[in-house]
Amino acid sequence: MKYFLLIFFLCFLSTHLYAQTDSTQNNSLLQELNASTVDQEKLLPNKMMITQRMLWGEKGLMRKFNRFELTPEKRQNELKLRRTALAAHQVLGFATLGGMLAQGIVGSRLYNGDYNLKDTHEALGAAVNFTYFTTASLSLFAPPKLIDERKGYSSIKVHKWLAVVHMSAMIATNVLANRIEDRPELKPYHRAAAYTAFGAFAASMLIIKF
């Protein structure tokens, strides 16, 4: 499990180093996506994350299908697909945030000796991991934006760097959770990692929303 998370982290990190979002007047993620207009001469941004280049680059895997040939008209359809994927990314992000909060409440009671909640805590953990990585995948594999990200400060950039923090903490939380049964002295570190993941994730979601 920890090796899978590590590999996913490396891919996800590339997402946040080169993630593509459309421009807007108020830095809103969803409003950014509405501002794109296809350029007849330039159909792809200069910078794309690795997974996007593999799938959506000029020689990407998706280009082998007629539906995704690199033309202005079909790039418009890709931008619509991107908008849908990132809208789902945002919705699932808030669902994940709610799951993290519930898991934290149950986890606190478990730490205080209510071991009847152990199965509930583990089930919530599995659900949170599923929604968390699904949320990440929607960004990781979405078609690229049309233009490169503008220079300077933006809420999107803060969102990306906070994502690096909560992804690191998420991996630590899962790795430590698998070792607590044999090494109970790791409980404080597990809890600290979980709180860090929740705090950074909440901040990354709220900065996009507001």
PyMOL commands that place a pseudoatom at each C-alpha (Angstrom):
pseudoatom trace, name=CA, resn=MET, resi=1, chain=A, elem=C, hetatm=0, pos=[0.000, 0.000, 0.000]
pseudoatom trace, name=CA, resn=LYS, resi=2, chain=A, elem=C, hetatm=0, pos=[2.726, 2.484, 0.943]
pseudoatom trace, name=CA, resn=TYR, resi=3, chain=A, elem=C, hetatm=0, pos=[4.554, 1.860, -2.338]
pseudoatom trace, name=CA, resn=PHE, resi=4, chain=A, elem=C, hetatm=0, pos=[1.366, 2.581, -4.293]
pseudoatom trace, name=CA, resn=LEU, resi=5, chain=A, elem=C, hetatm=0, pos=[0.872, 5.799, -2.366]
pseudoatom trace, name=CA, resn=LEU, resi=6, chain=A, elem=C, hetatm=0, pos=[4.479, 6.830, -2.983]
pseudoatom trace, name=CA, resn=ILE, resi=7, chain=A, elem=C, hetatm=0, pos=[4.143, 6.291, -6.736]
pseudoatom trace, name=CA, resn=PHE, resi=8, chain=A, elem=C, hetatm=0, pos=[0.837, 8.141, -6.776]
pseudoatom trace, name=CA, resn=PHE, resi=9, chain=A, elem=C, hetatm=0, pos=[2.441, 10.973, -4.810]
pseudoatom trace, name=CA, resn=LEU, resi=10, chain=A, elem=C, hetatm=0, pos=[5.169, 11.419, -7.412]
pseudoatom trace, name=CA, resn=CYS, resi=11, chain=A, elem=C, hetatm=0, pos=[2.576, 11.642, -10.153]
pseudoatom trace, name=CA, resn=PHE, resi=12, chain=A, elem=C, hetatm=0, pos=[0.379, 13.912, -8.088]
pseudoatom trace, name=CA, resn=LEU, resi=13, chain=A, elem=C, hetatm=0, pos=[3.331, 16.154, -7.271]
pseudoatom trace, name=CA, resn=SER, resi=14, chain=A, elem=C, hetatm=0, pos=[3.909, 16.645, -10.970]
pseudoatom trace, name=CA, resn=THR, resi=15, chain=A, elem=C, hetatm=0, pos=[0.292, 17.693, -11.201]
pseudoatom trace, name=CA, resn=HIS, resi=16, chain=A, elem=C, hetatm=0, pos=[0.869, 20.514, -8.791]
pseudoatom trace, name=CA, resn=LEU, resi=17, chain=A, elem=C, hetatm=0, pos=[4.110, 21.609, -10.352]
pseudoatom trace, name=CA, resn=TYR, resi=18, chain=A, elem=C, hetatm=0, pos=[2.595, 21.855, -13.829]
pseudoatom trace, name=CA, resn=ALA, resi=19, chain=A, elem=C, hetatm=0, pos=[-1.178, 21.771, -13.261]
pseudoatom trace, name=CA, resn=GLN, resi=20, chain=A, elem=C, hetatm=0, pos=[-3.101, 23.713, -15.874]
pseudoatom trace, name=CA, resn=THR, resi=21, chain=A, elem=C, hetatm=0, pos=[-6.064, 25.996, -15.034]
pseudoatom trace, name=CA, resn=ASP, resi=22, chain=A, elem=C, hetatm=0, pos=[-7.896, 28.528, -17.163]
pseudoatom trace, name=CA, resn=SER, resi=23, chain=A, elem=C, hetatm=0, pos=[-7.674, 32.287, -16.501]
pseudoatom trace, name=CA, resn=THR, resi=24, chain=A, elem=C, hetatm=0, pos=[-10.426, 34.330, -14.806]
pseudoatom trace, name=CA, resn=GLN, resi=25, chain=A, elem=C, hetatm=0, pos=[-10.939, 37.756, -13.393]
pseudoatom trace, name=CA, resn=ASN, resi=26, chain=A, elem=C, hetatm=0, pos=[-11.466, 36.510, -9.822]
pseudoatom trace, name=CA, resn=ASN, resi=27, chain=A, elem=C, hetatm=0, pos=[-9.220, 33.407, -9.791]
pseudoatom trace, name=CA, resn=SER, resi=28, chain=A, elem=C, hetatm=0, pos=[-12.163, 31.017, -9.403]
pseudoatom trace, name=CA, resn=LEU, resi=29, chain=A, elem=C, hetatm=0, pos=[-11.327, 27.516, -10.624]
pseudoatom trace, name=CA, resn=LEU, resi=30, chain=A, elem=C, hetatm=0, pos=[-14.602, 26.941, -12.413]
pseudoatom trace, name=CA, resn=GLN, resi=31, chain=A, elem=C, hetatm=0, pos=[-14.823, 30.456, -13.818]
pseudoatom trace, name=CA, resn=GLU, resi=32, chain=A, elem=C, hetatm=0, pos=[-11.306, 30.099, -15.194]
pseudoatom trace, name=CA, resn=LEU, resi=33, chain=A, elem=C, hetatm=0, pos=[-12.478, 27.243, -17.359]
pseudoatom trace, name=CA, resn=ASN, resi=34, chain=A, elem=C, hetatm=0, pos=[-15.131, 29.379, -19.029]
pseudoatom trace, name=CA, resn=ALA, resi=35, chain=A, elem=C, hetatm=0, pos=[-12.623, 31.930, -20.346]
pseudoatom trace, name=CA, resn=SER, resi=36, chain=A, elem=C, hetatm=0, pos=[-10.822, 29.673, -22.876]
pseudoatom trace, name=CA, resn=THR, resi=37, chain=A, elem=C, hetatm=0, pos=[-11.045, 30.286, -26.635]
pseudoatom trace, name=CA, resn=VAL, resi=38, chain=A, elem=C, hetatm=0, pos=[-9.279, 27.906, -29.000]
pseudoatom trace, name=CA, resn=ASP, resi=39, chain=A, elem=C, hetatm=0, pos=[-6.336, 29.416, -30.885]
pseudoatom trace, name=CA, resn=GLN, resi=40, chain=A, elem=C, hetatm=0, pos=[-6.099, 28.098, -34.425]
pseudoatom trace, name=CA, resn=GLU, resi=41, chain=A, elem=C, hetatm=0, pos=[-2.301, 28.087, -34.339]
pseudoatom trace, name=CA, resn=LYS, resi=42, chain=A, elem=C, hetatm=0, pos=[-1.644, 26.985, -30.769]
pseudoatom trace, name=CA, resn=LEU, resi=43, chain=A, elem=C, hetatm=0, pos=[-3.793, 24.156, -29.476]
pseudoatom trace, name=CA, resn=LEU, resi=44, chain=A, elem=C, hetatm=0, pos=[-1.728, 22.964, -26.500]
pseudoatom trace, name=CA, resn=PRO, resi=45, chain=A, elem=C, hetatm=0, pos=[0.074, 24.795, -23.686]
pseudoatom trace, name=CA, resn=ASN, resi=46, chain=A, elem=C, hetatm=0, pos=[3.854, 24.702, -23.493]
pseudoatom trace, name=CA, resn=LYS, resi=47, chain=A, elem=C, hetatm=0, pos=[3.800, 23.124, -20.045]
pseudoatom trace, name=CA, resn=MET, resi=48, chain=A, elem=C, hetatm=0, pos=[1.839, 20.000, -19.207]
pseudoatom trace, name=CA, resn=MET, resi=49, chain=A, elem=C, hetatm=0, pos=[2.197, 17.501, -16.402]
pseudoatom trace, name=CA, resn=ILE, resi=50, chain=A, elem=C, hetatm=0, pos=[3.625, 14.122, -17.309]
pseudoatom trace, name=CA, resn=THR, resi=51, chain=A, elem=C, hetatm=0, pos=[0.319, 12.270, -17.342]
pseudoatom trace, name=CA, resn=GLN, resi=52, chain=A, elem=C, hetatm=0, pos=[-1.298, 14.943, -19.509]
pseudoatom trace, name=CA, resn=ARG, resi=53, chain=A, elem=C, hetatm=0, pos=[1.553, 14.839, -22.003]
pseudoatom trace, name=CA, resn=MET, resi=54, chain=A, elem=C, hetatm=0, pos=[1.326, 11.039, -22.168]
pseudoatom trace, name=CA, resn=LEU, resi=55, chain=A, elem=C, hetatm=0, pos=[-2.424, 11.141, -22.794]
pseudoatom trace, name=CA, resn=TRP, resi=56, chain=A, elem=C, hetatm=0, pos=[-3.112, 14.486, -24.453]
pseudoatom trace, name=CA, resn=GLY, resi=57, chain=A, elem=C, hetatm=0, pos=[0.208, 15.650, -25.951]
pseudoatom trace, name=CA, resn=GLU, resi=58, chain=A, elem=C, hetatm=0, pos=[0.695, 15.900, -29.700]
pseudoatom trace, name=CA, resn=LYS, resi=59, chain=A, elem=C, hetatm=0, pos=[1.693, 12.228, -29.773]
pseudoatom trace, name=CA, resn=GLY, resi=60, chain=A, elem=C, hetatm=0, pos=[-0.284, 11.188, -26.691]
pseudoatom trace, name=CA, resn=LEU, resi=61, chain=A, elem=C, hetatm=0, pos=[-2.251, 7.977, -26.400]
pseudoatom trace, name=CA, resn=MET, resi=62, chain=A, elem=C, hetatm=0, pos=[-5.607, 9.714, -26.821]
pseudoatom trace, name=CA, resn=ARG, resi=63, chain=A, elem=C, hetatm=0, pos=[-4.500, 11.141, -30.183]
pseudoatom trace, name=CA, resn=LYS, resi=64, chain=A, elem=C, hetatm=0, pos=[-4.655, 7.654, -31.650]
pseudoatom trace, name=CA, resn=PHE, resi=65, chain=A, elem=C, hetatm=0, pos=[-8.457, 7.890, -31.546]
pseudoatom trace, name=CA, resn=ASN, resi=66, chain=A, elem=C, hetatm=0, pos=[-10.248, 9.915, -34.222]
pseudoatom trace, name=CA, resn=ARG, resi=67, chain=A, elem=C, hetatm=0, pos=[-12.451, 11.496, -31.580]
pseudoatom trace, name=CA, resn=PHE, resi=68, chain=A, elem=C, hetatm=0, pos=[-9.409, 13.144, -29.994]
pseudoatom trace, name=CA, resn=GLU, resi=69, chain=A, elem=C, hetatm=0, pos=[-7.449, 14.262, -33.039]
pseudoatom trace, name=CA, resn=LEU, resi=70, chain=A, elem=C, hetatm=0, pos=[-5.638, 17.531, -32.414]
pseudoatom trace, name=CA, resn=THR, resi=71, chain=A, elem=C, hetatm=0, pos=[-7.908, 19.999, -34.187]
pseudoatom trace, name=CA, resn=PRO, resi=72, chain=A, elem=C, hetatm=0, pos=[-9.455, 23.293, -33.018]
pseudoatom trace, name=CA, resn=GLU, resi=73, chain=A, elem=C, hetatm=0, pos=[-12.968, 21.820, -32.980]
pseudoatom trace, name=CA, resn=LYS, resi=74, chain=A, elem=C, hetatm=0, pos=[-11.995, 18.729, -31.013]
pseudoatom trace, name=CA, resn=ARG, resi=75, chain=A, elem=C, hetatm=0, pos=[-9.884, 20.766, -28.590]
pseudoatom trace, name=CA, resn=GLN, resi=76, chain=A, elem=C, hetatm=0, pos=[-13.071, 22.665, -27.774]
pseudoatom trace, name=CA, resn=ASN, resi=77, chain=A, elem=C, hetatm=0, pos=[-14.659, 19.352, -26.800]
pseudoatom trace, name=CA, resn=GLU, resi=78, chain=A, elem=C, hetatm=0, pos=[-11.614, 18.533, -24.691]
pseudoatom trace, name=CA, resn=LEU, resi=79, chain=A, elem=C, hetatm=0, pos=[-11.977, 21.816, -22.829]
pseudoatom trace, name=CA, resn=LYS, resi=80, chain=A, elem=C, hetatm=0, pos=[-15.593, 20.922, -22.062]
pseudoatom trace, name=CA, resn=LEU, resi=81, chain=A, elem=C, hetatm=0, pos=[-14.411, 17.546, -20.757]
pseudoatom trace, name=CA, resn=ARG, resi=82, chain=A, elem=C, hetatm=0, pos=[-11.803, 19.345, -18.666]
pseudoatom trace, name=CA, resn=ARG, resi=83, chain=A, elem=C, hetatm=0, pos=[-14.460, 21.637, -17.221]
pseudoatom trace, name=CA, resn=THR, resi=84, chain=A, elem=C, hetatm=0, pos=[-16.599, 18.634, -16.231]
pseudoatom trace, name=CA, resn=ALA, resi=85, chain=A, elem=C, hetatm=0, pos=[-13.634, 16.799, -14.679]
pseudoatom trace, name=CA, resn=LEU, resi=86, chain=A, elem=C, hetatm=0, pos=[-12.541, 19.789, -12.605]
pseudoatom trace, name=CA, resn=ALA, resi=87, chain=A, elem=C, hetatm=0, pos=[-16.097, 20.505, -11.481]
pseudoatom trace, name=CA, resn=ALA, resi=88, chain=A, elem=C, hetatm=0, pos=[-16.295, 16.908, -10.221]
pseudoatom trace, name=CA, resn=HIS, resi=89, chain=A, elem=C, hetatm=0, pos=[-12.822, 17.383, -8.709]
pseudoatom trace, name=CA, resn=GLN, resi=90, chain=A, elem=C, hetatm=0, pos=[-14.162, 20.269, -6.633]
pseudoatom trace, name=CA, resn=VAL, resi=91, chain=A, elem=C, hetatm=0, pos=[-17.354, 18.472, -5.531]
pseudoatom trace, name=CA, resn=LEU, resi=92, chain=A, elem=C, hetatm=0, pos=[-15.473, 15.321, -4.520]
pseudoatom trace, name=CA, resn=GLY, resi=93, chain=A, elem=C, hetatm=0, pos=[-12.938, 17.501, -2.730]
pseudoatom trace, name=CA, resn=PHE, resi=94, chain=A, elem=C, hetatm=0, pos=[-15.592, 18.810, -0.369]
pseudoatom trace, name=CA, resn=ALA, resi=95, chain=A, elem=C, hetatm=0, pos=[-16.992, 15.294, 0.089]
pseudoatom trace, name=CA, resn=THR, resi=96, chain=A, elem=C, hetatm=0, pos=[-13.488, 14.160, 1.038]
pseudoatom trace, name=CA, resn=LEU, resi=97, chain=A, elem=C, hetatm=0, pos=[-13.185, 17.048, 3.477]
pseudoatom trace, name=CA, resn=GLY, resi=98, chain=A, elem=C, hetatm=0, pos=[-16.386, 15.931, 5.198]
pseudoatom trace, name=CA, resn=GLY, resi=99, chain=A, elem=C, hetatm=0, pos=[-15.087, 12.374, 5.392]
pseudoatom trace, name=CA, resn=MET, resi=100, chain=A, elem=C, hetatm=0, pos=[-11.827, 13.557, 6.918]
pseudoatom trace, name=CA, resn=LEU, resi=101, chain=A, elem=C, hetatm=0, pos=[-13.727, 15.495, 9.562]
pseudoatom trace, name=CA, resn=ALA, resi=102, chain=A, elem=C, hetatm=0, pos=[-15.859, 12.460, 10.456]
pseudoatom trace, name=CA, resn=GLN, resi=103, chain=A, elem=C, hetatm=0, pos=[-12.781, 10.231, 10.570]
pseudoatom trace, name=CA, resn=GLY, resi=104, chain=A, elem=C, hetatm=0, pos=[-11.039, 12.715, 12.858]
pseudoatom trace, name=CA, resn=ILE, resi=105, chain=A, elem=C, hetatm=0, pos=[-13.946, 12.758, 15.302]
pseudoatom trace, name=CA, resn=VAL, resi=106, chain=A, elem=C, hetatm=0, pos=[-14.116, 8.962, 15.389]
pseudoatom trace, name=CA, resn=GLY, resi=107, chain=A, elem=C, hetatm=0, pos=[-10.342, 8.739, 15.640]
pseudoatom trace, name=CA, resn=SER, resi=108, chain=A, elem=C, hetatm=0, pos=[-10.281, 11.014, 18.679]
pseudoatom trace, name=CA, resn=ARG, resi=109, chain=A, elem=C, hetatm=0, pos=[-12.783, 8.799, 20.473]
pseudoatom trace, name=CA, resn=LEU, resi=110, chain=A, elem=C, hetatm=0, pos=[-10.769, 5.750, 19.490]
pseudoatom trace, name=CA, resn=TYR, resi=111, chain=A, elem=C, hetatm=0, pos=[-7.624, 7.324, 20.955]
pseudoatom trace, name=CA, resn=ASN, resi=112, chain=A, elem=C, hetatm=0, pos=[-9.547, 7.936, 24.178]
pseudoatom trace, name=CA, resn=GLY, resi=113, chain=A, elem=C, hetatm=0, pos=[-10.248, 4.222, 24.564]
pseudoatom trace, name=CA, resn=ASP, resi=114, chain=A, elem=C, hetatm=0, pos=[-13.507, 3.623, 22.699]
pseudoatom trace, name=CA, resn=TYR, resi=115, chain=A, elem=C, hetatm=0, pos=[-12.207, 0.627, 20.753]
pseudoatom trace, name=CA, resn=ASN, resi=116, chain=A, elem=C, hetatm=0, pos=[-15.696, -0.299, 19.560]
pseudoatom trace, name=CA, resn=LEU, resi=117, chain=A, elem=C, hetatm=0, pos=[-15.174, 2.364, 16.893]
pseudoatom trace, name=CA, resn=LYS, resi=118, chain=A, elem=C, hetatm=0, pos=[-12.080, 0.736, 15.417]
pseudoatom trace, name=CA, resn=ASP, resi=119, chain=A, elem=C, hetatm=0, pos=[-13.960, -0.817, 12.481]
pseudoatom trace, name=CA, resn=THR, resi=120, chain=A, elem=C, hetatm=0, pos=[-15.837, 2.424, 11.851]
pseudoatom trace, name=CA, resn=HIS, resi=121, chain=A, elem=C, hetatm=0, pos=[-12.581, 4.365, 11.833]
pseudoatom trace, name=CA, resn=GLU, resi=122, chain=A, elem=C, hetatm=0, pos=[-11.021, 1.942, 9.345]
pseudoatom trace, name=CA, resn=ALA, resi=123, chain=A, elem=C, hetatm=0, pos=[-14.099, 2.048, 7.097]
pseudoatom trace, name=CA, resn=LEU, resi=124, chain=A, elem=C, hetatm=0, pos=[-14.050, 5.833, 7.084]
pseudoatom trace, name=CA, resn=GLY, resi=125, chain=A, elem=C, hetatm=0, pos=[-10.336, 5.722, 6.312]
pseudoatom trace, name=CA, resn=ALA, resi=126, chain=A, elem=C, hetatm=0, pos=[-10.933, 3.504, 3.292]
pseudoatom trace, name=CA, resn=ALA, resi=127, chain=A, elem=C, hetatm=0, pos=[-13.713, 5.799, 2.042]
pseudoatom trace, name=CA, resn=VAL, resi=128, chain=A, elem=C, hetatm=0, pos=[-11.587, 8.916, 2.496]
pseudoatom trace, name=CA, resn=ASN, resi=129, chain=A, elem=C, hetatm=0, pos=[-8.662, 7.344, 0.641]
pseudoatom trace, name=CA, resn=PHE, resi=130, chain=A, elem=C, hetatm=0, pos=[-10.962, 6.396, -2.228]
pseudoatom trace, name=CA, resn=THR, resi=131, chain=A, elem=C, hetatm=0, pos=[-12.494, 9.854, -2.621]
pseudoatom trace, name=CA, resn=TYR, resi=132, chain=A, elem=C, hetatm=0, pos=[-9.144, 11.581, -2.044]
pseudoatom trace, name=CA, resn=PHE, resi=133, chain=A, elem=C, hetatm=0, pos=[-7.305, 9.724, -4.790]
pseudoatom trace, name=CA, resn=THR, resi=134, chain=A, elem=C, hetatm=0, pos=[-10.305, 9.865, -7.120]
pseudoatom trace, name=CA, resn=THR, resi=135, chain=A, elem=C, hetatm=0, pos=[-10.317, 13.625, -6.632]
pseudoatom trace, name=CA, resn=ALA, resi=136, chain=A, elem=C, hetatm=0, pos=[-6.616, 13.737, -7.474]
pseudoatom trace, name=CA, resn=SER, resi=137, chain=A, elem=C, hetatm=0, pos=[-7.099, 11.561, -10.556]
pseudoatom trace, name=CA, resn=LEU, resi=138, chain=A, elem=C, hetatm=0, pos=[-9.693, 13.924, -11.982]
pseudoatom trace, name=CA, resn=SER, resi=139, chain=A, elem=C, hetatm=0, pos=[-7.034, 16.624, -12.064]
pseudoatom trace, name=CA, resn=LEU, resi=140, chain=A, elem=C, hetatm=0, pos=[-4.185, 14.323, -12.996]
pseudoatom trace, name=CA, resn=PHE, resi=141, chain=A, elem=C, hetatm=0, pos=[-5.823, 12.901, -16.123]
pseudoatom trace, name=CA, resn=ALA, resi=142, chain=A, elem=C, hetatm=0, pos=[-7.961, 15.842, -17.260]
pseudoatom trace, name=CA, resn=PRO, resi=143, chain=A, elem=C, hetatm=0, pos=[-7.160, 17.302, -20.688]
pseudoatom trace, name=CA, resn=PRO, resi=144, chain=A, elem=C, hetatm=0, pos=[-4.725, 20.227, -20.506]
pseudoatom trace, name=CA, resn=LYS, resi=145, chain=A, elem=C, hetatm=0, pos=[-5.835, 23.839, -20.572]
pseudoatom trace, name=CA, resn=LEU, resi=146, chain=A, elem=C, hetatm=0, pos=[-5.352, 25.956, -23.653]
pseudoatom trace, name=CA, resn=ILE, resi=147, chain=A, elem=C, hetatm=0, pos=[-2.751, 28.463, -22.480]
pseudoatom trace, name=CA, resn=ASP, resi=148, chain=A, elem=C, hetatm=0, pos=[0.075, 28.474, -19.967]
pseudoatom trace, name=CA, resn=GLU, resi=149, chain=A, elem=C, hetatm=0, pos=[-0.563, 29.654, -16.447]
pseudoatom trace, name=CA, resn=ARG, resi=150, chain=A, elem=C, hetatm=0, pos=[0.066, 33.342, -15.966]
pseudoatom trace, name=CA, resn=LYS, resi=151, chain=A, elem=C, hetatm=0, pos=[2.944, 34.527, -13.813]
pseudoatom trace, name=CA, resn=GLY, resi=152, chain=A, elem=C, hetatm=0, pos=[2.498, 36.010, -10.357]
pseudoatom trace, name=CA, resn=TYR, resi=153, chain=A, elem=C, hetatm=0, pos=[0.403, 35.194, -7.313]
pseudoatom trace, name=CA, resn=SER, resi=154, chain=A, elem=C, hetatm=0, pos=[-2.945, 33.416, -7.610]
pseudoatom trace, name=CA, resn=SER, resi=155, chain=A, elem=C, hetatm=0, pos=[-5.192, 31.340, -5.393]
pseudoatom trace, name=CA, resn=ILE, resi=156, chain=A, elem=C, hetatm=0, pos=[-4.612, 28.441, -7.780]
pseudoatom trace, name=CA, resn=LYS, resi=157, chain=A, elem=C, hetatm=0, pos=[-0.881, 28.456, -7.023]
pseudoatom trace, name=CA, resn=VAL, resi=158, chain=A, elem=C, hetatm=0, pos=[-1.536, 28.464, -3.275]
pseudoatom trace, name=CA, resn=HIS, resi=159, chain=A, elem=C, hetatm=0, pos=[-3.975, 25.605, -3.813]
pseudoatom trace, name=CA, resn=LYS, resi=160, chain=A, elem=C, hetatm=0, pos=[-1.256, 23.607, -5.593]
pseudoatom trace, name=CA, resn=TRP, resi=161, chain=A, elem=C, hetatm=0, pos=[1.394, 24.090, -2.922]
pseudoatom trace, name=CA, resn=LEU, resi=162, chain=A, elem=C, hetatm=0, pos=[-1.043, 23.246, -0.138]
pseudoatom trace, name=CA, resn=ALA, resi=163, chain=A, elem=C, hetatm=0, pos=[-1.800, 20.078, -2.103]
pseudoatom trace, name=CA, resn=VAL, resi=164, chain=A, elem=C, hetatm=0, pos=[1.851, 19.056, -1.816]
pseudoatom trace, name=CA, resn=VAL, resi=165, chain=A, elem=C, hetatm=0, pos=[1.553, 19.439, 1.960]
pseudoatom trace, name=CA, resn=HIS, resi=166, chain=A, elem=C, hetatm=0, pos=[-1.681, 17.488, 2.387]
pseudoatom trace, name=CA, resn=MET, resi=167, chain=A, elem=C, hetatm=0, pos=[-0.571, 14.747, -0.018]
pseudoatom trace, name=CA, resn=SER, resi=168, chain=A, elem=C, hetatm=0, pos=[2.644, 14.251, 1.962]
pseudoatom trace, name=CA, resn=ALA, resi=169, chain=A, elem=C, hetatm=0, pos=[0.685, 14.180, 5.214]
pseudoatom trace, name=CA, resn=MET, resi=170, chain=A, elem=C, hetatm=0, pos=[-1.860, 11.793, 3.702]
pseudoatom trace, name=CA, resn=ILE, resi=171, chain=A, elem=C, hetatm=0, pos=[0.864, 9.331, 2.773]
pseudoatom trace, name=CA, resn=ALA, resi=172, chain=A, elem=C, hetatm=0, pos=[2.412, 9.600, 6.227]
pseudoatom trace, name=CA, resn=THR, resi=173, chain=A, elem=C, hetatm=0, pos=[-0.988, 9.017, 7.836]
pseudoatom trace, name=CA, resn=ASN, resi=174, chain=A, elem=C, hetatm=0, pos=[-1.543, 5.818, 5.866]
pseudoatom trace, name=CA, resn=VAL, resi=175, chain=A, elem=C, hetatm=0, pos=[1.966, 4.472, 6.403]
pseudoatom trace, name=CA, resn=LEU, resi=176, chain=A, elem=C, hetatm=0, pos=[1.822, 5.123, 10.140]
pseudoatom trace, name=CA, resn=ALA, resi=177, chain=A, elem=C, hetatm=0, pos=[-1.676, 3.628, 10.392]
pseudoatom trace, name=CA, resn=ASN, resi=178, chain=A, elem=C, hetatm=0, pos=[-0.310, 0.317, 9.117]
pseudoatom trace, name=CA, resn=ARG, resi=179, chain=A, elem=C, hetatm=0, pos=[2.353, 0.280, 11.846]
pseudoatom trace, name=CA, resn=ILE, resi=180, chain=A, elem=C, hetatm=0, pos=[0.431, 1.451, 14.901]
pseudoatom trace, name=CA, resn=GLU, resi=181, chain=A, elem=C, hetatm=0, pos=[-0.797, -2.016, 15.877]
pseudoatom trace, name=CA, resn=ASP, resi=182, chain=A, elem=C, hetatm=0, pos=[2.787, -3.262, 16.252]
pseudoatom trace, name=CA, resn=ARG, resi=183, chain=A, elem=C, hetatm=0, pos=[4.235, 0.056, 17.396]
pseudoatom trace, name=CA, resn=PRO, resi=184, chain=A, elem=C, hetatm=0, pos=[1.670, 1.970, 19.493]
pseudoatom trace, name=CA, resn=GLU, resi=185, chain=A, elem=C, hetatm=0, pos=[4.265, 4.640, 20.292]
pseudoatom trace, name=CA, resn=LEU, resi=186, chain=A, elem=C, hetatm=0, pos=[3.662, 5.952, 16.760]
pseudoatom trace, name=CA, resn=LYS, resi=187, chain=A, elem=C, hetatm=0, pos=[0.106, 7.076, 17.615]
pseudoatom trace, name=CA, resn=PRO, resi=188, chain=A, elem=C, hetatm=0, pos=[1.011, 10.742, 18.291]
pseudoatom trace, name=CA, resn=TYR, resi=189, chain=A, elem=C, hetatm=0, pos=[2.799, 10.962, 14.935]
pseudoatom trace, name=CA, resn=HIS, resi=190, chain=A, elem=C, hetatm=0, pos=[-0.124, 9.356, 13.150]
pseudoatom trace, name=CA, resn=ARG, resi=191, chain=A, elem=C, hetatm=0, pos=[-2.527, 11.830, 14.708]
pseudoatom trace, name=CA, resn=ALA, resi=192, chain=A, elem=C, hetatm=0, pos=[-0.266, 14.786, 13.890]
pseudoatom trace, name=CA, resn=ALA, resi=193, chain=A, elem=C, hetatm=0, pos=[-0.004, 13.657, 10.256]
pseudoatom trace, name=CA, resn=ALA, resi=194, chain=A, elem=C, hetatm=0, pos=[-3.791, 13.237, 10.040]
pseudoatom trace, name=CA, resn=TYR, resi=195, chain=A, elem=C, hetatm=0, pos=[-4.433, 16.714, 11.454]
pseudoatom trace, name=CA, resn=THR, resi=196, chain=A, elem=C, hetatm=0, pos=[-1.885, 18.202, 9.059]
pseudoatom trace, name=CA, resn=ALA, resi=197, chain=A, elem=C, hetatm=0, pos=[-3.547, 16.484, 6.106]
pseudoatom trace, name=CA, resn=PHE, resi=198, chain=A, elem=C, hetatm=0, pos=[-6.959, 17.742, 7.163]
pseudoatom trace, name=CA, resn=GLY, resi=199, chain=A, elem=C, hetatm=0, pos=[-5.780, 21.302, 7.819]
pseudoatom trace, name=CA, resn=ALA, resi=200, chain=A, elem=C, hetatm=0, pos=[-3.877, 21.665, 4.559]
pseudoatom trace, name=CA, resn=PHE, resi=201, chain=A, elem=C, hetatm=0, pos=[-6.646, 20.002, 2.563]
pseudoatom trace, name=CA, resn=ALA, resi=202, chain=A, elem=C, hetatm=0, pos=[-9.312, 22.245, 4.094]
pseudoatom trace, name=CA, resn=ALA, resi=203, chain=A, elem=C, hetatm=0, pos=[-7.220, 25.353, 3.378]
pseudoatom trace, name=CA, resn=SER, resi=204, chain=A, elem=C, hetatm=0, pos=[-6.577, 24.266, -0.216]
pseudoatom trace, name=CA, resn=MET, resi=205, chain=A, elem=C, hetatm=0, pos=[-10.293, 23.761, -0.850]
pseudoatom trace, name=CA, resn=LEU, resi=206, chain=A, elem=C, hetatm=0, pos=[-11.447, 26.945, 0.852]
pseudoatom trace, name=CA, resn=ILE, resi=207, chain=A, elem=C, hetatm=0, pos=[-8.940, 29.179, -0.916]
pseudoatom trace, name=CA, resn=ILE, resi=208, chain=A, elem=C, hetatm=0, pos=[-10.391, 28.040, -4.252]
pseudoatom trace, name=CA, resn=LYS, resi=209, chain=A, elem=C, hetatm=0, pos=[-13.985, 28.437, -3.125]
pseudoatom trace, name=CA, resn=PHE, resi=210, chain=A, elem=C, hetatm=0, pos=[-13.553, 31.871, -1.610]
for i in range(1, 210): cmd.bond("trace and resi %d" % i, "trace and resi %d" % (i + 1))
show_as sticks, trace
zoom trace
